[in-house]
Structure formats: C-alpha cells, structure tokens
Amino acid sequence: MQQSDFESISRVSVPELDSILGKPFPVLDDGFVRLVDYMGSDESIVQAARVSYGKGTKKVSEDRGLIRYLMRHRHSTPFEMCELKLHVRVPMDTWRQWIRHRMANVNEYSTRYSVAIDSAQTTLPGEWRVQSVGNKQGSDGFLELSKGDHLTKRETEFQKFANDLYNERLEMGVAREQARKDLPLATYTEAYWKIDLHNLLHFLALRMDDHAQLEVRLFAKTIGEQIVKKWVPNAWEAFVDYRLSALNLTKYDTEIINALNTSGKEGAKKKAIELGLLDEQGSTAKKSREREELEYKLKGMGFSIPW
C-alpha cells in the first residue's frame, strides 16, 4: 500500500474538555476531581467500530445511532479506545471502594514516602446516617440532630488527637511508614487514575446507583456529569438511556409481569408462590432479596405491588 491510500490523521480534540483541563471540581468538604488528560471522543468510538465493516456510516446522525446500537448490545471494545486520566483527592475509606475497580492504571500518594495529607473528611451534625435494617451494607435516613451534634464534636476531638499523635511520632523520629498506622480512614489521599471509557462507564453504573455509598456516589456523579458528559455526549446519552436509567428484567421478573398483565394481581401472586418468591400462603414473611428487587422494579414501572 502507498501513503496516498491512508487518510491524514490529526489528534482528536474536544473543546469542552480542553476548557476544563486541570480544573478541580470540589467533592465533599476537601475532595476534588480534576481532569489531567484524555484520548479519543465520540468519533473515536465509531471509527473503531467501522473497522469491522469498512467505511460504513458517515453522517453525524448515523454516528449517534451507531453508538446507541453499540451501547444497547454491549459491544465494549469500541468504547475502550477512549481514555481519561484524572487526579483525585478522596477520603481513604471511600478510596477503598473506588480502588476495587481494578481495570485502571493507578498511582496513589504514598504516606510511606511523604507526610500524610493534613486533611480529613468531617461530618456535619445533620449528616450522620442510620444503619439500614434491610441492607447490611447500606444506610437509611439520618440520626436526630442532638445525637449528630454530639458525634460531630467527638469526631473533631478524635481527628485532632490522631493528627497530633501522628505529628508527635514524626517529631520523635518514628518512620513515616509506622507513624501513619493510627491515622483515621477519613484522612484524604490523592491519586492519578487512568481508565478507558468502557470500564469507566461500568464504574459509574455501579457507583452512581442509589444503592452505592453516598460519598463515592458524589465522586462518581461529578466524574459523569462534569467530565464524561462533556467528553463523549453521544456515548453518555446512550449510557444514561440503556444502563443508568434502565431496568434489567430477569426471567422471574418477566414471568410475574406477564402474569400480572394477563391474570391480574392474583395471577402474579400465584406465579410468585410458584417461583418461591412468596411462601405457600402468599405471605412476604420469608425474606427474599430477589422479591425485594422485583418490587423496586415494579414501582419504577408504575405498577402497584400485587401481594
């Protein structure tokens, strides 16, 4: 092949992202998300997809349709052609959830080599959440203000004590790797985090969900709405439509919805008993996470619970 057989290529640039490069978006009381670099755009997604079948579509409207098709049918590799690199400041307990998403390149601030960041997340009196009864890893509502006020004062005292103890150890010559061991998980850490769009959207689908912990949800929402939405607007639109705001119906779900449509509440209840989501008397006394998830979906679609 000759040089003339290849189209000329220039680096993809997204003006909306260029305008926010390096800008910190605040999260929580002292955290932030900052865009450091990016590669690709909506055009890169369709360009990668077209390799599969030659020239293909060319119009912008067809580009949008192709991206929506790829998202709808979960074709992941074209989305992997786009990457973001972020600089983030996050409380350590929130970072522990974040770092579980392993399909990224990470370099974190080291409290072994450097003195710990002198900042910890604080909680206002009205922000102390109550442990959920139905979800062992979730919260539900808030403590009354009088208790919250007491806990916030105690938090302030504890964080000051832990920070003073840490600095005392450093002043006495204790190694940083050991002096840090009693720092609270509320202490902020920083990291550079690089990830492709496919895995980033998976991260956002999980961490923007209402069931995710509030703190990591706020970071995910900032990344999604302040950065990704501007970077790849067509991919973001498809993601919101087909992932973030969509419902995933299981075989059990569809059978019960079909029974509800054809035989009413009694038919749906009978089907739920048959599938083991209700006990033999049709009671909800038996705990069932699958039934609770179905009820959540039914409410989202405007159905009343049929039992």
N, C-alpha and C positions, 0 to 999 in steps of 0.2 A: 504493500500500500504506500501511497505517496502522501506528503504533507497536505496536499490540497484535498485529500479525502476526509480530513478531520476538520471539524468546526473549531473556531477560535474560542477560547475559554477565558473568562475573567472571574476573579474571586467574587463569590456571592456576598452581597451586602444588603442588610436590612436597615434602612434609615431609622426606623422606630427603635431598633435595638442599639444602633450606634449612638443615639442621643442619650441613652441611659447607661452606657458602659462606665463602670466604676461608681455609679450612684448607689449609695446604701439605702435600702428600703427597711425602715425600722420594724422590728417584730418584738413583742413583749416589752419589758422595761429597758433592756440594754442589748437586745439582739439585733441582728440585721441579716439581710440577704443582698449580695452585690454581684452583678454580672461582670465577669472578668474577660471572657472571650466566648465566641460562638463559631460554629461552622454549619453552613447549609441554611436552607429556607424551605418553604412550601415547594418551590421549584425543584429543589434537590430531591425531594421525595418522588415527584412524578418523573423526574429524569431517571432515577434509579429503577422505577417500576417499568419504564418504557424499554429498558434494556432487554426485558423479557420478550417483547414482541415488536421490536423495530421502532419505527417513527411514531406510530400510534397517534394519539390525540395531540392537538396543538393549541386549541383555544383555552383562554383562562377559565371559562365556564366548564370546559371539559376537564381541566386540571382539578377544579374543585370536586367534580363528580368522581374523578378517579381516586382522589384522596379519601373521599367518603366511602367509596367501594372498598378500598384497602383497609380502612378502619373497621368497617362493618363486618368484613370477612376475616379480620385479624391476620392480615398479611403484614408481618412485622419487619422484614428486612429493609424495605424502602425507608422506614422511619429511623432505622439505625444509622442512616447516612448523615443524620444531623446530630450535632453535639453542642452541649453547653458546658462552660466552666464557671462555677460560682465560688465566691468567697463568702463564708457564712460564720456568724457568731451565734452559738446555741448553748443553752444550759446542758450540762453533762448528762442529766437523766433523759432529756429529750434527744440528745445525740445518740444515746444507746439504742433508741428505737430507730432513728434515722439510719444508723450505720448497719443495721440488719439487712438493708437492701444492698446486696453485695455486687451488683452489676455496675460498678462505678469505680473510678480511679480517685483515691483519696490521699491527701497528706494533711495530717492534723497537727495543730500546735502541741508541742511537747513540754509537759511540766517536769520532765526529767532533765532537759537541756536548758529550759528557761524558767524564770519565776512565773508562777501561775497568774493568770489574768485577774486583776483585783476588781472583780465584779461578780455578783451572784444575783440570780433572779429572786425578786421579792414578791410577796403576795399581799394584796390589799385585803382589808377585813371582810369585804363582801365577795371575795373570790375563792374562799375555801369550799371545796366541793364535797358532797356527801357520797359515801360508797354506795354503788348501785346494789340492790338486792338481787336482781335477776342476772346481772353481768359481773362476774368476779373481777374482771379487769377494767371496769368502767365506773363512771360516776353518774349521779342523778340528783340534780338540784344543789342547793347551797346551804351551808350552816347559817344559823341565825347570827346576826351582826355582833351580838355581845360575845359569843364564842370566837367569832372571827377576829375581833379586836384583840382578844387575849392571845390567840395563836400568832397573829402578826407581830405583836410585841415580843413574844417568845422567840419567834423566828429571827427578829432583828438582833436580839441578845445572843442567840446561838451562832449566827453568822459572824458577828463581831468577835465572839470568843474563838471560833475556829480560825478566823483570819489572823487574830492576834497570836494564837498558838503557832500557826504556820510561820509567821514572820519571826517569832521568838526563836524557833528552831533554826531558821536560816541564819539569824544573827549569831547564834551559838555555834555555827559551823556545821550543822547537820546537812547531809547531802540532800539536794533537791528531790532526788528520787524517793527518799524516805520521809522528808519533811511534809510532803504533799498528802500522805496517806489518810489524814483525817479531814481533808477538805470536803465540804458538803457537795452533794450531787447538783446543787443549784448553781455551782460555780460555772461561769461561762468558759467555753472552749471555742477555738476557731479552726476552720479547715478550708482547704481548697477541694472542691468536689466536682469532678468531670464525669458526665454521663450522656449516653445517646438518647435520642428522643423517645424511642420505643420503651426503654427501661425507665425513663423519666415519667412517662405517662402512666406506667404501671405503678410507680411510686406515688404519683398524685392521685390515682384512682383509689389506692388504699388509705393514704394519709389525708385526703380531703373529705373522706367519708365521715358521716355524722358519728360513727362509732369509734373513730380514732380519738386518741387523747387530744384535748384542746390545744395544748402547746405545740405539738408537732403539726396539728391541723392548721394553725395560724401560719406556720412557716410554709407549709405546702400551698396554702391559699395564696400567699404572697408570691411564691415562685410561679404558680399557674397564672394568676390574674395580672401580675405586674410585668412578667417576663415572657412566658411561653405564649400567651395570648397575642402579644405584640410581634413575637418572633415568627410564628407559623399560624396565622389566623385561620386558614382553612383546616389545618390539622386540629387546631384547638376546637373549632366549631364541631368537627366530626367527633372528637373525643368527648365533648360535653353531651352531644346527642346520643352517641352509641355506647358510652361507657359510664360517664359520671352521672348522667340523669336517666340512665336506662335501668330496667329491671331484668334480672336473669331468672327466667322461669324454669324450674326443674320439671321432671316428668310428673311427680306428685302434684306440683302446682297446677300444671295444665289439666290433669285429670279432675282435680277438685273444681277448677274454674269451669271446665266443660260441664261437670255435674251441676254446678250452680246455675249455669245458663239454661240447661235443658230440664232439670228437675227441681230447681229452687233450693231453698235452704236445707230442706230435709234430704234431698238427694246429695248435696255437698257434705252434709253431716254423716250420712251413711257411707259415703266414699272415704271420708276421713277416718271413720272407725275401721273400715276395711284395710286402709293403708297403715293403721297403727298410730295415727296422729292423735286420736282420741281413745279413751278406754271403751270397754264394751257397752257401757251405759251412755256413751256420748259425752262424758264429762272431761273437763280440762284439768282435773285434779292431778293427773300424771304429767309431770314436766316434760316438755318436748321443745328443744331448741328449733327443730325443723318446723314445727307448727307455729312457733312464735315468729319465725322469719316469714312464713307464708302469710300470717296475719298482717305483718308490716307491709308486705307487697299488696295485699288486698286493699288495705286502707289507702295506699298510694295510688291505686287504680280507681278509687271511689266506691269500692264495694263495702258493704257492712259485713262484719264477721258473722258467718252463718251458723255458729253454735253458741 
